[in-house]
Structures are given as structure tokens and as C-alpha cells.
Amino acid sequence: MTKLVAFETLKRPDTPNTYLVLPAGMMSTAHPDETSPVYGEPAEALYQRLKMLAAGKDRWTIAAHDDSEMQLEIVAATKLLKFKDDVSIRVVSAKDGAQTAEIAVYSRSRLGKYDFKANQKRVQTLLSELKGNAAATA
């Protein structure tokens, strides 16, 4: 079974082939590249929507999940060469409690030193898709 990433104690490599988004209040040993947007729905609803979105994406496989922690571990294959990259996602309630949520996302390449911003694009596309689909599920 794939081990869940511990965002609080995350150690990123020195190579530029990772991308990290963290909620504004999440304490972590790693410095994020971006702060999570706040989604206008409860964490559980966002997590369920995220699971459906991940399961429906081409070249994405959910390798592990923990529903109680609202965390997914995903293997994403690149389009052209089918390299396997890892994506860890955890949904957390935002500061206002049950009405809004944020996500922590860590995307990283298994091979190579440079990813030509593939991880950044993957994460930013996911964030945009979640924002764009929010109205449809509200």
C-alpha cells in the first residue's frame, strides 16, 4: 500500500521537479510554492468531489486514500512518455470551521531533475478545475 504523505513534516528535494500548495494556516517543514484557495463548501463535500474528479482523469490512478484524513495519493502518468509522477492531496477545513475548505497538494516527479513545470501545471489545473466545478455541485 502506498504511504500517505505527512504534509506537516514534508522534506522537499533540492531539485526543481516538485510543486507544493498548502493551506494558509497549515504548519509544515516545507515552504509552499503557493497558498491554497478557499473553496466555498465543507471539507467533506470538497473531498468527495475531489475523489470523483481524480477517478475520472485520464492517466490518473488513485493509489491510496484515507477517508478519515480526507487524503488521496495519486499516480499521474505523463501524456507523451508515460512517466509516473506522484500527487498527494489532503482536504482540510478552513479557519471558519465547517463552511469552507482548503487543500494541500504536493506533486512531484519520480525521475529526472527538471520537469519543465509539469508539476506546477498539473496542480494549477487541478485547483482551477475544483474552482470551476464548485458552482455545479452547490
Disulfide bonds with the S-S distance in Angstrom:
none
